[in-house]
């Protein structure tokens, strides 16, 4: 029997290796040095991950621990596969984190040629050379490896439009990474990788917390976390990384308290819930309704019904006040694009004719629903210049449907929580479309512009929870099925990384 197992394992490893090489050959269409390097790296990653999972000591680990190690190793490959600032708005996200690392929590105000105010910061010519690039590829990255910042050199203002509106909270990990780079006097390009790394470490820690505390749908959470688009956001310098991770952590903490915890909440737990709620809301205000999940905590977890509503009321009050304060500070940075968006005019039109807005909203969803789904599942990566196979999207949709139906263990998921999750998803969806209608869409447009599928990643779990039917008889219990799904996601991400590497 042991001989058979060994033969199957060796055969599986050889199959994975040959499959990786075949995929690389399909991607490159010819054998050259880049094909060779990509194939070697993908084979190494395959061997490391499979060897790790098959190690005798590792086999005894809890599945969550195996998953998070694999997740972190794959994430590091993604981190270095994308050249510097080759991700959406990463230049502006870097500049926001850079100014925070200099102690400027609020952006400096600069007047534009059309009289509007934009946020920005002062940068040196070295930072401009390395970060503000027209071309994003490995050659440019290598050419800039030795460029160090001249602290005493001349500076010039660099504006980054509405990124200035984002709170300093969601750029704290990235700012820490840049500070480390500056303290160690490293070349500027290393600042970007350290900013990515610190952001990714925080994401991984919060994801690990979420996986440990999620009472059910762990596989669904793992699946969403291991989508290539989620990896792209997790290793980026953008605010999306902390937004997604905090959303997962807050959801897991509340569901764990509702379905597994029996004792009364401690003060530390209430503070932790308040902290996660505050971070969640300050990352992006449209995700504020996620904090409403606090009402899913039963009164039995508090000393009394009164204490429940006082505790939740205080958390929500502080969260709303913090957001109002930040919006007041950052409102000057809301850019009105001449000839396009005009929030005041759009808001007036919405109030006068709400039915027209409803028509525009429905028209947008009907036209772009497919794009939102494929965007959320990550068919297009980087600056939308890397498109993965539609077979990959189809496979992910099938898996997501299966997980929605079967991944729920023996937990009775009550109607109140299900309806609350659906309400959170729908309200955030409406807020997302409305905010982009006001701030980004041209007056008179028949569709809402600027909505991307990745905006729904922090809330997709709430939709799936709302659609969960705990009375469905088929459940995923066998840990081998967990292992097979993890293997599939490993293979999918190796394919995506190979594709990314061939694109630069």
Secondary structure, DSSP 8 states (H G I E B T S, - for coil): -HHHHHHHHHHHHHHHHHHHHHHHHHHHSS--HHHHHHHHHHHHHHHHHHHHHH-HHHHTS-HHHHHHHHHHHHHHHHHHHS-TT-STTHHHHHHHHHHHHTT-SS-EEEE-TTS-EEEEEEEEHHHHHHHS-S--SHHHHHHTTT----TTS-EEEEE-GGGGGS-GGGGHHHHHHHHHHHHTT--HHHHHHHHHHHHHHHHHHHHHHHHHH-SS-HHHHHHHHTSHHHHHHHTSSSTHHHHHHHHHHHHHHHHHHHHT--S---HHHHHHHHHHHHHHHHH-GGGGGGGGGGGGS-GGGSSSHHHHHHHHHHHHHHHHHHHHHHHHHHGGG----TTS--HHHHHHHHHH-HHHHHHHHHHHHHHHHHHHHHHHHTSEETTTTEE--HHHHHHHHHHHHHHHHHTTTT----HHHHHHHHHHHHHHHHHHHHHHHHHTS-TT-SS--S--GGGGGGGHHHHHHHH--TT-S-----HHHHHHHHHHHHHHHHHHHHHHHHT-
